[in-house]
Amino acid sequence: MTGTPVEACRQLLEEALAASAVTPAAIAALAAAPAEALDTALRAFADTHGEAALPTLVALGDTAPSAVKRSAKRALYRLAQRGVSPPAKPAPRPVVERRDERAVRAWISAIDGSGSRAMWLLFDAGFGGLELCSLIVNDVAGILEVAGGGITKKRLAAELGALRAAQKLPWVETEPARIVGVVAEALALHQALGTAPPAGFARWQRHFDAGVPPTPPVAPSDPDAALVARGAELLDAPEMAGWFIEPADVQAEAVELMQTEESRLVVSDQVKGERVEALVTNVVERELGDEARRRWARRLLESAEVFDATERGEQGAIARAAAGALVHGADVGAQPFARALARRALEVAGEVATGRLPLADATRKPTGSR
């Protein structure tokens, strides 16, 4: 440095101000200057430049050796007494390791008569936290309901216990990827229908964006005829109590059926039975077209998996055979499972027609209720 120590320090400070940076060489030279000369130079520098001196003084106060740092902070303090202070530094942010949420467990219910099923997807949110997404998905309407949020392990165990004890439909644990796939399939259905999931789904959307619809289960092309003949037995399963064709669509046949059964005309039981069978055949052939048959077959195949998971393998085999007959069979009107769907629909429609059952309680049109 040239000149007096004070002048030399002042020159270094002016150069730092002009360059908007304090070089390591300048810091070393300031640290080598006498403490009194440095303090005098910093005081004069601050008095001359005021607010413009702040960046240089802050840099020295943060990074310079202790002697320079103390003098720089004294100069900052004097400026603060005059109302000139650097902006407050932001509070340090805690270092938190972010973990991506991942699905760790999943459960799915059997399918009801409207084509709806409930499902739970459990996410590990990191640091011991859990998030539970609850959905109801329908095979003709998409996502009907969505709810959920944070849940403790204790609460989850209690909810699972209550689920198994109180629900009408059996629940089975499955792979999380299966739920993601079913939801992806439902989202594709929404897109095709021009509809949207419930607003609450937005919270969970990111978990399903990369989902791929599952490969549908395949119905056997040559089902066992003996098992196909037992298709009507499936409707005895508790979870299939609501499996029948839409009652509103068979009202005319239901009324005619009641009239046949209540007729005072002397008609043999054989003739009445033939008339009833003809009504059932009409309903099956009209209501179970190609699309409806594929839909009911898919429901049967999905149900077969639930039967298997709940140690009812025989019913699972019958369900698969009935599905194969629906998809590949030539005469749907003769299939026991299809006829059972129609018979039950006629019975329910008769209850509606006589006012004993509200149509709103009987309809198979999808709703979010469980």
C-alpha positions as CSV (number, residue, x, y, z in Angstrom):
1,M,0.0,0.0,0.0
2,T,1.2,3.6,-0.6
3,G,0.7,6.8,1.4
4,T,-0.3,6.7,5.1
5,P,-1.9,3.5,6.5
6,V,-5.3,5.3,6.6
7,E,-5.0,6.5,3.0
8,A,-3.9,3.0,1.8
9,C,-6.9,1.4,3.6
10,R,-9.3,4.0,2.1
11,Q,-7.9,3.3,-1.4
12,L,-8.6,-0.4,-1.0
13,L,-12.1,0.3,0.2
14,E,-12.8,2.6,-2.7
15,E,-11.6,0.0,-5.2
16,A,-13.8,-2.6,-3.6
17,L,-16.8,-0.3,-3.9
18,A,-16.1,0.4,-7.6
19,A,-15.7,-3.3,-8.4
20,S,-18.7,-4.4,-6.2
21,A,-16.4,-7.0,-4.7
22,V,-13.7,-7.3,-2.1
23,T,-10.8,-9.4,-3.4
24,P,-8.9,-11.8,-1.2
25,A,-5.8,-9.6,-1.8
26,A,-7.6,-6.5,-0.5
27,I,-8.8,-8.4,2.6
28,A,-5.2,-9.5,3.3
29,A,-3.9,-6.0,2.9
30,L,-6.6,-4.6,5.2
31,A,-5.9,-7.2,7.8
32,A,-2.2,-6.3,7.8
33,A,-2.9,-2.6,8.4
34,P,-2.7,-1.1,12.0
35,A,-6.1,-1.5,13.8
36,E,-6.5,2.2,14.5
37,A,-5.8,3.1,10.8
38,L,-8.2,0.5,9.6
39,D,-10.9,1.7,11.9
40,T,-10.4,5.3,10.9
41,A,-10.6,4.4,7.2
42,L,-13.7,2.4,7.6
43,R,-15.4,5.2,9.6
44,A,-14.6,7.7,6.9
45,F,-15.7,5.3,4.1
46,A,-19.0,4.8,5.8
47,D,-19.5,8.5,6.4
48,T,-18.8,9.4,2.8
49,H,-20.8,6.7,1.0
50,G,-23.6,5.9,3.5
51,E,-26.0,3.3,2.1
52,A,-23.7,2.6,-0.9
53,A,-21.0,1.4,1.5
54,L,-23.2,-1.3,3.0
55,P,-22.3,-4.2,0.5
56,T,-18.6,-3.7,1.1
57,L,-18.9,-3.4,4.9
58,V,-21.2,-6.5,5.0
59,A,-18.8,-8.5,2.9
60,L,-15.9,-7.6,5.3
61,G,-18.1,-8.4,8.3
62,D,-18.9,-11.8,7.0
63,T,-15.7,-13.1,5.5
64,A,-12.7,-11.1,6.7
65,P,-10.3,-12.1,9.5
66,S,-11.5,-11.2,13.0
67,A,-9.7,-7.8,13.3
68,V,-11.1,-6.5,10.0
69,K,-14.5,-8.1,10.8
70,R,-14.8,-6.2,14.1
71,S,-13.9,-2.9,12.5
72,A,-16.4,-3.4,9.7
73,K,-19.1,-4.3,12.1
74,R,-18.4,-1.1,14.1
75,A,-18.8,0.9,10.9
76,L,-22.1,-0.9,10.2
77,Y,-23.3,-0.1,13.7
78,R,-22.5,3.6,13.3
79,L,-24.5,3.6,10.1
80,A,-27.4,1.8,11.8
81,Q,-27.4,4.6,14.4
82,R,-28.1,6.9,11.5
83,G,-30.9,4.7,10.2
84,V,-28.9,3.1,7.5
85,S,-28.9,-0.7,7.8
86,P,-28.5,-3.7,5.4
87,P,-31.6,-5.8,4.6
88,A,-32.3,-8.4,7.2
89,K,-30.9,-11.8,6.4
90,P,-33.5,-14.5,5.9
91,A,-33.8,-17.0,8.7
92,P,-31.9,-20.2,8.0
93,R,-34.2,-22.9,6.7
94,P,-34.0,-26.2,8.4
95,V,-32.4,-28.9,6.4
96,V,-35.1,-31.5,5.8
97,E,-34.6,-34.5,3.7
98,R,-37.5,-34.8,1.3
99,R,-38.8,-38.3,0.7
100,D,-41.2,-39.0,-2.2
101,E,-44.4,-40.5,-1.0
102,R,-44.7,-44.1,-2.1
103,A,-47.6,-46.5,-2.0
104,V,-46.9,-49.3,0.4
105,R,-50.2,-51.2,1.0
106,A,-53.5,-51.5,-0.8
107,W,-57.0,-53.0,-0.3
108,I,-59.9,-53.6,-2.7
109,S,-63.4,-54.6,-2.2
110,A,-65.6,-57.0,-4.2
111,I,-67.8,-55.4,-6.9
112,D,-71.4,-54.5,-6.2
113,G,-74.3,-54.8,-8.5
114,S,-73.8,-51.3,-10.0
115,G,-70.2,-52.1,-10.9
116,S,-68.7,-50.1,-8.1
117,R,-65.9,-51.1,-5.7
118,A,-64.1,-49.4,-2.9
119,M,-60.3,-49.3,-2.6
120,W,-57.7,-47.9,-0.2
121,L,-54.2,-47.0,-1.1
122,L,-51.7,-46.3,1.8
123,F,-48.7,-44.1,1.2
124,D,-45.5,-43.7,3.3
125,A,-45.2,-40.0,3.6
126,G,-41.7,-40.2,5.2
127,F,-40.6,-39.8,8.9
128,G,-43.2,-42.3,10.1
129,G,-46.1,-40.5,8.5
130,L,-48.9,-42.3,6.6
131,E,-51.4,-41.0,4.1
132,L,-54.5,-43.0,3.2
133,C,-56.4,-42.4,0.0
134,S,-59.9,-43.9,-0.1
135,L,-61.8,-44.2,-3.5
136,I,-65.0,-45.6,-4.9
137,V,-64.6,-46.5,-8.6
138,N,-67.3,-47.6,-11.0
139,D,-66.8,-49.5,-14.2
140,V,-69.2,-47.3,-16.2
141,A,-68.8,-43.9,-14.6
142,G,-65.3,-43.7,-13.3
143,I,-64.3,-42.3,-9.9
144,L,-67.4,-41.6,-7.8
145,E,-65.9,-40.6,-4.5
146,V,-62.4,-39.8,-3.0
147,A,-61.4,-39.0,0.5
148,G,-58.5,-39.5,2.8
149,G,-55.6,-37.8,4.6
150,G,-53.0,-38.5,7.3
151,I,-53.6,-41.6,9.5
152,T,-51.7,-43.2,12.3
153,K,-50.8,-46.9,12.4
154,K,-53.1,-47.4,15.3
155,R,-56.0,-45.8,13.6
156,L,-55.3,-47.7,10.4
157,A,-55.4,-51.0,12.3
158,A,-58.8,-50.0,13.9
159,E,-60.2,-49.0,10.5
160,L,-59.2,-52.2,8.9
161,G,-60.8,-54.2,11.7
162,A,-64.0,-52.2,11.4
163,L,-63.9,-52.7,7.6
164,R,-63.8,-56.5,7.9
165,A,-66.4,-56.6,10.5
166,A,-69.1,-54.2,9.2
167,Q,-68.8,-54.0,5.4
168,K,-71.3,-55.9,3.2
169,L,-68.6,-56.6,0.6
170,P,-65.5,-58.6,1.3
171,W,-62.2,-56.7,1.2
172,V,-58.9,-58.3,0.2
173,E,-55.3,-56.9,0.3
174,T,-53.7,-56.4,-3.0
175,E,-50.7,-54.9,-4.7
176,P,-50.6,-51.0,-4.7
177,A,-49.9,-51.2,-8.5
178,R,-53.2,-52.8,-9.0
179,I,-55.1,-49.9,-7.4
180,V,-53.0,-47.4,-9.4
181,G,-53.9,-49.3,-12.6
182,V,-57.6,-49.4,-11.8
183,V,-57.6,-45.6,-11.1
184,A,-55.7,-45.0,-14.4
185,E,-58.4,-47.0,-16.2
186,A,-61.1,-44.9,-14.5
187,L,-59.4,-41.7,-15.5
188,A,-59.3,-42.9,-19.1
189,L,-63.0,-43.6,-18.8
190,H,-63.6,-40.0,-17.6
191,Q,-61.7,-38.7,-20.6
192,A,-63.8,-40.8,-23.0
193,L,-67.1,-39.7,-21.3
194,G,-66.1,-36.1,-21.1
195,T,-66.5,-36.1,-17.4
196,A,-64.1,-35.3,-14.5
197,P,-63.3,-37.0,-11.2
198,P,-64.6,-35.4,-7.9
199,A,-62.8,-32.2,-7.0
200,G,-61.1,-33.9,-4.0
201,F,-59.2,-36.2,-6.4
202,A,-56.8,-33.2,-7.3
203,R,-55.0,-33.8,-4.0
204,W,-54.0,-37.3,-5.0
205,Q,-53.7,-36.8,-8.8
206,R,-49.9,-36.9,-8.8
207,H,-49.8,-40.4,-7.5
208,F,-51.8,-41.7,-10.5
209,D,-50.4,-39.6,-13.4
210,A,-48.0,-42.3,-14.5
211,G,-50.5,-45.2,-13.9
212,V,-51.1,-47.6,-16.7
213,P,-54.6,-49.3,-17.0
214,P,-54.3,-53.0,-16.1
215,T,-54.5,-55.8,-18.7
216,P,-58.1,-57.0,-18.3
217,P,-58.5,-60.6,-17.1
218,V,-59.2,-63.0,-19.9
219,A,-62.4,-65.1,-19.9
220,P,-61.8,-68.8,-20.8
221,S,-62.7,-69.4,-24.4
222,D,-63.9,-73.0,-23.8
223,P,-65.4,-72.9,-20.3
224,D,-66.4,-76.1,-18.5
225,A,-70.1,-76.7,-19.3
226,A,-70.7,-78.3,-15.9
227,L,-69.5,-75.1,-14.2
228,V,-71.4,-72.9,-16.6
229,A,-74.6,-74.8,-15.7
230,R,-74.0,-73.7,-12.0
231,G,-73.8,-70.0,-12.8
232,A,-77.0,-69.2,-11.0
233,E,-75.4,-70.3,-7.8
234,L,-73.1,-67.3,-7.8
235,L,-76.0,-65.0,-6.9
236,D,-76.3,-66.8,-3.5
237,A,-72.9,-65.3,-2.5
238,P,-73.6,-62.4,0.1
239,E,-71.6,-59.9,-2.0
240,M,-73.8,-60.6,-5.0
241,A,-77.1,-59.9,-3.4
242,G,-77.3,-56.7,-5.4
243,W,-76.4,-58.3,-8.7
244,F,-79.3,-57.9,-11.2
245,I,-80.2,-56.0,-14.3
246,E,-81.5,-52.5,-13.9
247,P,-85.1,-52.8,-12.6
248,A,-86.4,-49.7,-14.3
249,D,-85.6,-51.4,-17.7
250,V,-87.8,-54.4,-17.0
251,Q,-90.9,-52.8,-15.5
252,A,-93.2,-54.0,-18.3
253,E,-92.1,-57.6,-18.0
254,A,-92.3,-57.4,-14.2
255,V,-95.9,-56.2,-14.4
256,E,-96.8,-59.0,-16.9
257,L,-95.1,-61.5,-14.7
258,M,-97.3,-60.5,-11.7
259,Q,-100.4,-60.6,-13.8
260,T,-99.5,-64.1,-15.0
261,E,-98.9,-65.3,-11.5
262,E,-102.1,-63.7,-10.1
263,S,-104.4,-64.6,-13.0
264,R,-107.7,-66.2,-12.0
265,L,-107.9,-68.0,-15.3
266,V,-107.6,-71.7,-15.1
267,V,-104.2,-72.2,-16.6
268,S,-101.9,-75.1,-15.8
269,D,-98.7,-74.5,-13.8
270,Q,-96.9,-75.7,-16.9
271,V,-98.3,-73.0,-19.0
272,K,-97.6,-70.4,-16.4
273,G,-94.0,-71.7,-16.0
274,E,-93.5,-71.5,-19.7
275,R,-94.8,-67.9,-19.8
276,V,-92.4,-66.9,-17.0
277,E,-89.4,-68.6,-18.7
278,A,-90.3,-66.7,-22.0
279,L,-90.4,-63.4,-20.1
280,V,-86.9,-64.1,-18.6
281,T,-85.6,-65.0,-22.0
282,N,-86.9,-61.7,-23.5
283,V,-85.2,-59.7,-20.8
284,V,-81.9,-61.5,-21.2
285,E,-81.8,-61.2,-24.9
286,R,-82.8,-57.5,-24.9
287,E,-80.7,-56.3,-21.9
288,L,-77.5,-58.4,-22.3
289,G,-76.1,-57.2,-25.6
290,D,-72.5,-57.5,-26.5
291,E,-71.3,-54.5,-24.4
292,A,-73.4,-55.5,-21.4
293,R,-72.1,-59.1,-21.6
294,R,-68.5,-58.0,-21.7
295,R,-69.1,-55.7,-18.7
296,W,-70.8,-58.5,-16.6
297,A,-68.0,-60.9,-17.7
298,R,-65.4,-58.5,-16.4
299,R,-67.2,-58.2,-13.1
300,L,-67.3,-62.0,-12.8
301,L,-63.6,-62.3,-13.5
302,E,-62.8,-59.6,-10.9
303,S,-65.1,-61.4,-8.5
304,A,-63.3,-64.7,-9.1
305,E,-60.1,-63.1,-7.8
306,V,-61.9,-62.1,-4.6
307,F,-63.4,-65.6,-4.3
308,D,-59.9,-67.1,-4.6
309,A,-58.5,-64.7,-2.0
310,T,-61.2,-65.5,0.5
311,E,-60.7,-69.3,0.1
312,R,-63.8,-69.9,-2.1
313,G,-62.0,-71.4,-5.1
314,E,-65.1,-73.4,-6.3
315,Q,-67.1,-70.2,-6.7
316,G,-64.1,-68.6,-8.4
317,A,-64.1,-71.4,-10.9
318,I,-67.8,-71.0,-11.5
319,A,-67.4,-67.3,-12.0
320,R,-64.7,-67.7,-14.6
321,A,-66.7,-70.3,-16.4
322,A,-69.8,-68.0,-16.4
323,A,-67.7,-65.1,-17.7
324,G,-66.4,-67.3,-20.5
325,A,-69.9,-68.3,-21.5
326,L,-71.0,-64.7,-21.6
327,V,-68.1,-63.6,-23.8
328,H,-67.9,-66.7,-26.1
329,G,-71.3,-68.4,-25.8
330,A,-73.7,-68.3,-28.6
331,D,-77.0,-68.4,-26.8
332,V,-77.0,-66.0,-23.9
333,G,-80.7,-66.6,-23.2
334,A,-79.9,-70.2,-22.1
335,Q,-77.1,-69.3,-19.7
336,P,-78.0,-69.9,-16.0
337,F,-76.1,-66.9,-14.7
338,A,-77.7,-64.5,-17.2
339,R,-81.1,-65.9,-16.5
340,A,-80.5,-65.5,-12.8
341,L,-79.7,-61.8,-13.3
342,A,-82.9,-61.3,-15.2
343,R,-85.1,-63.3,-12.7
344,R,-83.8,-61.2,-9.8
345,A,-84.4,-58.0,-11.8
346,L,-88.0,-59.0,-12.4
347,E,-88.5,-59.7,-8.7
348,V,-87.1,-56.4,-7.7
349,A,-89.0,-54.5,-10.4
350,G,-92.2,-56.2,-9.1
351,E,-91.4,-54.8,-5.6
352,V,-91.0,-51.4,-7.1
353,A,-94.2,-51.7,-9.1
354,T,-96.2,-52.5,-6.0
355,G,-94.6,-49.7,-4.0
356,R,-92.9,-52.0,-1.5
357,L,-89.5,-50.8,-2.6
358,P,-88.5,-47.3,-3.8
359,L,-86.8,-47.3,-7.2
360,A,-84.0,-45.1,-5.7
361,D,-83.1,-48.1,-3.5
362,A,-83.4,-50.6,-6.2
363,T,-81.6,-48.9,-9.1
364,R,-78.3,-50.3,-10.4
365,K,-77.2,-47.0,-11.7
366,P,-73.9,-46.1,-10.0
367,T,-73.9,-43.9,-7.0
368,G,-71.1,-43.0,-4.5
369,S,-72.9,-44.6,-1.5
370,R,-71.3,-47.7,0.0
